[in-house]
Amino acid sequence: MKVSHELPLGLMHYGYEWNDYDYCLPHLVDHYEQYRLYFQKARLDKRFIIMDNGLFEGIEHTTEDLLDKINLIRPNIFIVPDTWNDSAATLRNAKEWMMNYKSELPEETELMAVCQGKTMAELIATYQTLLDLGYKYIAFNHSSIAYQDRYEIIGKRKPLLASMYGRIELVRMLVESDIVNKNVYHHLLGCSLPQEFMCYKDFEWIKSCDTSNPILVGAEGTRYDESGIDWKPKEKLEFYFEKDLSGQIDDIIFNVQKFKQYVK
């Protein structure tokens, strides 16, 4: 599984060293020249790039803005807009982008869609519909209400653990029901707890993941244990985006290396 960690400005020079590919947050392209130049260089260097749609960061891009960013960065994959826990809205967007905007993308850019839904059944049905729509790149989000419902008792005390178990269970259900198409590129969006990724060693059809978790945990001066952690930083990447993290660099590097061990 290829891994990418979203990095703050002061650590972006580690990108090629720490990351197997680059994960682009489009709203930062406008705000930070250094960020834009990094991804333009990554394209010239033929790095593999996945571009997000801004949902997790709470950014609502217009379609025109997203198309501008796609044509500027020319990512290998663009994640079409999705809606938290809403299968119908997510599928409408997926169909619209496939039918109306695929022709406006750079030749090298493929579309990826995210499975959303309120129940495991909805997530699985969404997955099947995305295959029917012709999607060859599909992602599973890390935080679904379906995961909490599946592990309701655990979720009341430890919602992060329920989210972790929930996505693992979704993957298991897709395999055991023989629904998963192993010829499709599958991606894991973010993480609730990093030890989740120890569970996918036998699932070679899951090709990549992205998470800033090792960076954010290290920024708080904490190192992963052999078995992971049981909490998640409250702050997102942008809180640290312009901060000097040189004092936490050893903890961050430790976590980045430990995460690679989890994945292997």
N, C-alpha and C positions, 0 to 999 in steps of 0.2 A: 504494500500500500504506500503510495506517494504521500508525503506530508508537507504541509505549508503552514507556517505560523505568521499571522499578520503582525507586522512590526511597527513600532513608533519610529519617528524620524531619526532619532539618535542611534538606532540600531539597524537601520536599513542597509548599512554597508555589510551586515552579516547575512543578507538575504541569500546570496548565491551559496554561501557556506552552510547555512542551517536548513534551507528549504530545498525540497526536491523540485518544486515548481513555485510559481508566484500567484498569490491570490489578491486581486485588486478590488478595493472598495471605491466605487465610482465617484462618490461625493467628495472624496479627498483629492481627486485629480484636479479639480478647479481651485481648491483652497491652498494647495502646497505645490510649488514648482518642483521641489526636490522629489516629491512623490511621483509627479507626472513624468519627470525625466528618468526616474528609476525604471518605470514600466515601459517607457519608450526605448530605453536601452535594452531592457529585457527582451523586447520584441526583436530588436536588431541582432541580439545575441541568440535568437531562436530558442529562448526559454519558453516552456509551456506555461500558459497564463489562463487562469479562470477568473472571470469578472462576476462579482456579486450584483444583486439588484437593490440592496439597501434596506431590506425588510428588517433584519435584526437590529440595525442601527437606528431604526425609526425614521428613515429618510424616504420621502415620497417623490421619486423622480417622475418627470413627465416622460412619455415615450420618446419625444424628440430629443430630450436631454440624454437619455440612455443610448439612443442611436448615435448621437454625436460622440459620446464617450467610447462606444464600441468601435467606431470608425477611427477614432484617434489612437486607441491602444491596440486594437486588432487582436483581441484575446482568442485563444483556441476554443474556449467555451464561454458562453454568456448564460447566466441563470435567469430565466425569464421571471417576471414579477409573480409572486405568489402571495397568498393571504393566510395568516395564522389560523389553523384549525378549520379552514373553509375549503372543502373539496370543490364545490361548485364554482366558486370565484376563481380558484387556482386553475381549474380545468378550462374555464373560459379564457383566461389569460394565455394559457398554454396553446390553446387552439388558435387564438388570434395572432400570436407571434409566429406560429408555424405557418399560418395561411397568408398573413398580410405583411410580415416584416422579414421573413427569411431571405427574400430576394434583395433586401437592402443591406445585408450584412457583408462584411469582407469575406472573401472566398474561404479563408481558413477558419472562420468562426462557426462553431456548432452551437445549437441551443440545448440547454439542460433545463429540466423541469423538476419541481420539488413535490414530493408526496405530502399532501395535507389532508386533514380529516379529524373528526371528533371521536371516532372509534377506530379500533384496529381494522374492522371490516371496511370502513370508509378509506383508510389508508391503502389497504390492499386493492380495493376497487379503483381508487385513483391511480395506483401503479398500473393496473391492467389497462385502464383507459389511456394513459400516457403511451403505453406500448402501441395501442391501437391507433393513436394519433401519429405514430411514426417516430416517437422520441427514442434516440439511441443513447441518450445521456440523462440519467435520473438520479436525484439526490434524496436522501432521508434526513429530515431535520432532527435536531437533538432535543427539542422541547415541545412536545405535543400533549394536548389534554388527553389524548388517547392513551398515552403511556401512564399518566397519573390514574386514569380510570382502571387500567389493567392491573395496576399494583396499588390499589386504593389504600389498603391498610398501611403499607410501607410509606406511601406518599404523604399520609397525614403527619408522620414523624420526620421522614427524610425524603422530601420531594426530589432532590437531586438523584438519590439512589433509585427512585421510581422511574425517573426519566432515563437513567442509564439502562436499567433492566428492560424498560419498555422498548427502546430501540433495538436492543439485542433480541428481544422476543419477536419484534416485527421481522427482523432478518431471518430468524429461525422459522417463523410461520411461512414466509415466502418460499423458503427452501423445502420445508417438509410438505407443503401443499403442491410442490412442483410448479409454482407460478413464476418464480424468478427466471428471467432470461439472462443467462450467463454470458451472452454475447453482447449485452448492453454494458456501457460504462456506468458504474455506480459510484456515488460520492457520498461521504458522510459530512454533513454540515455542522461544524462546531462540536462542542461536547459539554456534557454536564459534569462528568468526572473523568479524568484522564485514563484511569484503569480500565474503562470500557474497552479500550482498543486492544487489550490483551485477548479479547474474546473472538477476534476476527482472523486469527492466524490461518485458519483453514478455508477462509472465504476469499480465494484469489480473485473472484469476480468483483470484489469491492476494490476499486482502483486508487482512490485517493480520499484524503480528509483534510480539513482545515480547522485550525483552532489557535487562538491567541492565549489559551490557558497557561502554557508553560511560562510565557512572558509575564502575564498578569500576576500569577502566583509568585514568581521570582521577584517581581517589582515590589511585592509586599514583604520581601525578605524571608520567604519560606521555600523550602525544598521538598520535592516529592519524596515519599517513602517508597520502599520496594513495592508495596501494595497500593500506592496511590494516595489520595487524600479524600476527606469526607465533606469538604466545603468548596465554595467557589467565590472568587473575588466579586464584590458588588460593583466595582468600577469596570467599565468597558475600556477598550483600547484608547479611545479618544481622550480619556482622562489623563493618560500618560503620554499622549502623542508628542507633545513638545517638551516633556520633562527630561531632565538629566538623570539617567538611570545608571550612570557609571558606578555608583556605590553599590548597586544590586547586581552587577554584571555576572559575578561568580554564581549567584543563586540562579539567575536566568539561564546561564550556560548549562548548569547542572540539570535543570529541569528539561531543557531542550534535548540534552543527551539521554536523560532518563525516559523521556517520551518516545524516543527512537527505540529504546529497549522494549517498551510496552508494545510497540507495533510489530517488532520482529517476531 
